[in-house]
């Protein structure tokens, strides 16, 4: 991704989480449409694991933050890639380029995940499909920072209300054979291999499916299954 934005990787990435505060006034249904006005905005999905907290006191330390994680679920953090550069150039966070997200129909307590939940990470493959074709199955446990660190980072200067949602970021692995959990990363790999992207961003009518299976092949959270639809203005 550093190559995509034409900047070298920051050494601070592994020392401190990168986080932005997204809108929380409304969500997309897990089987509802992804509404968009134009394909020119570069519509993309982002398959993620997310957690829900209880009330987290201000300045909670990492060693205590994990106990505030109540539920785990999946997320489709929709992005409008072609709007991101202009927002980043302002030096502020995302607004227009991050419309409403969708979450899985089921959220589970960490203990229900068994040994797949350890170090405050969920170590299972996250499957994402576009129009019934598998695009990615990276292991969600390969996080730079566990959810305990993410909770503590968010609570550094404020308390977090019960019900706060924190996403873990688009799931990615160092092994490119595991595929990607968003289209922009797939496009970057194509640029590195072929000199240019072959995969387009989402088109009207495209269907995205995001799901995670346990080791017996059972769906844990149910599936996020959405279709991109055109909104008239």
Residue pairs with C-beta under 8 A, 6 or more apart in sequence:
1 184
1 185
1 188
2 8
2 9
2 10
3 188
3 191
3 192
4 184
4 187
4 188
5 85
5 88
13 144
14 144
16 153
17 144
17 145
17 149
17 150
17 153
18 169
19 150
19 153
19 154
20 93
20 94
20 98
21 93
22 77
22 94
22 98
22 101
22 167
23 95
23 98
23 100
24 165
26 100
27 100
27 101
27 102
27 103
28 34
28 76
28 78
28 100
28 101
28 102
28 226
29 102
30 102
30 103
30 104
30 105
30 222
30 223
30 224
30 225
30 226
31 105
31 224
31 225
31 226
32 102
32 226
33 226
33 227
33 228
33 229
34 43
34 45
34 76
34 78
34 102
34 202
34 208
34 226
34 227
34 228
34 229
35 99
35 229
35 230
35 231
36 43
36 80
36 202
36 204
36 228
36 229
36 230
36 231
37 230
37 231
37 233
39 201
39 202
39 203
39 204
40 82
41 80
41 81
41 82
41 83
42 79
42 80
42 81
42 82
42 83
42 201
43 78
43 79
43 80
43 81
43 201
43 202
43 203
43 228
44 78
44 79
44 80
44 81
44 182
44 183
44 184
44 201
44 202
45 76
45 77
45 78
45 79
45 128
45 130
45 182
45 183
45 202
45 208
45 210
45 226
46 75
46 76
46 77
46 78
46 79
46 170
46 181
46 182
47 74
47 75
47 76
47 126
47 128
47 136
47 170
47 171
47 181
47 182
47 210
48 74
48 75
48 76
48 77
48 126
48 167
48 168
48 169
48 170
48 171
48 181
49 72
49 73
49 74
49 75
49 122
49 126
49 140
49 167
49 168
49 171
49 212
50 72
50 73
50 74
50 75
50 103
50 165
50 166
50 167
50 168
51 69
51 70
51 71
51 72
51 73
51 147
51 150
51 151
51 165
51 166
51 168
52 69
52 70
52 71
52 72
52 73
52 107
52 163
52 164
52 165
53 68
53 69
53 70
53 151
53 160
53 162
53 163
53 164
53 166
54 68
54 70
54 162
55 68
55 159
55 160
55 161
55 162
56 65
56 68
56 151
56 154
56 155
56 159
56 160
56 164
57 155
57 159
58 155
58 156
58 157
58 158
58 159
59 155
59 156
59 157
60 68
60 151
60 152
60 155
61 152
62 148
62 149
62 152
63 148
64 152
65 148
65 149
65 151
65 152
65 155
66 120
66 146
66 147
66 148
66 151
68 151
68 160
69 110
69 120
69 147
69 148
69 151
70 109
71 107
71 108
71 109
72 107
72 108
72 109
72 110
72 113
72 117
72 122
72 221
73 103
73 104
73 106
73 107
73 108
73 221
74 103
74 104
74 126
74 210
74 211
74 212
74 221
74 224
75 101
75 102
75 103
75 104
75 165
75 167
75 224
76 101
76 102
76 103
76 208
76 210
76 224
76 226
77 98
77 101
77 167
77 170
78 98
78 99
78 100
78 101
78 102
79 97
79 98
79 182
79 184
80 96
80 97
80 98
80 99
81 97
81 183
81 184
81 201
82 201
83 96
83 97
84 94
84 97
87 93
87 94
87 95
87 96
87 97
101 167
102 224
102 226
103 165
103 224
104 210
104 221
104 222
104 223
104 224
105 221
105 222
105 223
105 224
106 220
106 221
106 222
107 221
108 220
108 221
110 117
111 117
113 122
113 220
116 122
116 123
116 124
116 141
116 214
116 215
117 123
119 141
119 146
120 146
120 147
120 148
120 149
121 140
121 141
121 143
121 146
121 147
122 140
122 141
122 212
123 139
123 140
123 141
124 139
124 140
124 141
124 212
124 213
124 214
124 215
124 220
125 137
125 138
125 139
125 140
125 178
125 212
125 213
126 136
126 137
126 138
126 139
126 140
126 171
126 181
126 210
126 212
127 134
127 136
127 137
127 209
127 210
127 211
127 212
127 213
128 134
128 135
128 136
128 137
128 179
128 180
128 181
128 208
128 209
128 210
129 135
129 208
129 209
129 210
130 183
130 202
130 206
130 207
130 208
130 209
131 206
131 207
132 207
132 209
134 179
135 179
135 180
135 181
135 183
135 186
136 171
136 178
136 179
136 180
136 181
136 186
137 178
137 179
138 171
138 172
138 173
138 175
138 178
138 179
138 180
138 181
139 171
139 173
139 178
140 168
140 171
140 212
142 171
142 172
142 173
142 174
143 168
143 169
145 153
147 166
147 168
150 166
150 168
151 160
151 166
154 160
154 164
154 166
170 181
170 182
170 185
171 181
172 180
172 181
172 185
176 189
179 186
180 186
180 189
183 199
183 200
183 201
183 202
184 201
186 199
187 197
187 198
187 199
188 197
190 196
190 197
190 198
190 199
191 197
202 208
202 228
203 228
204 228
204 229
204 230
205 227
205 228
205 229
206 227
206 228
207 225
207 226
207 227
207 228
208 224
208 225
208 226
208 227
208 228
209 223
209 224
209 225
210 223
210 224
210 225
211 219
211 221
211 222
211 223
211 224
212 219
212 220
212 221
213 219
213 220
214 220
